[in-house]
C-alpha cells in the first residue's frame, strides 16, 4: 500500500494505492492520525485501491468519526466498481459521501 498526502490549508487529500486490508490499515490510520489535527475537509482517493477488506472499512469509519468530531467533512473519491460494491453490500454507501 502506498499513501500519498497533499495538504492545502485545512484540506487534506490522501491518495491510497494497493490493497486496503488488515496488513495496511494500521499504517493508513497512523498516517491519518499524524495529519488530521487541523483538517476540516478530508478526501480519501480510492483511484488506485485494488481491494478493500473489513479492516479498511473500519479505518474509513474511524476517519469519518474523526471528521465529524472536528465538525469537518470526509469524501471518498474515485472508488472503482469492486470497492464501491463493498460499501453497497455493507449499506455504507448511504452513510458516506462519495464523488
C-alpha angles and dihedrals in degrees: 000000000000121000122196121180131196120188124194111179106300094347121095126188117190118194111204121198128188131002119356100202143120091294096052102029096083092055091049092049091048091050091050093047089054094053108033099079097105100013119125098169121045125183121188109199111208096180093120100030109123100181136019122195132184088268089059091048089052091056092047090052091045090052091048090052091048091053093048090050088055091045088245135125136244128203129189112217133202100352109179120229095266094051093042089052090060089056091046093050091051093045091239092120087080094049103043128064114245130187 
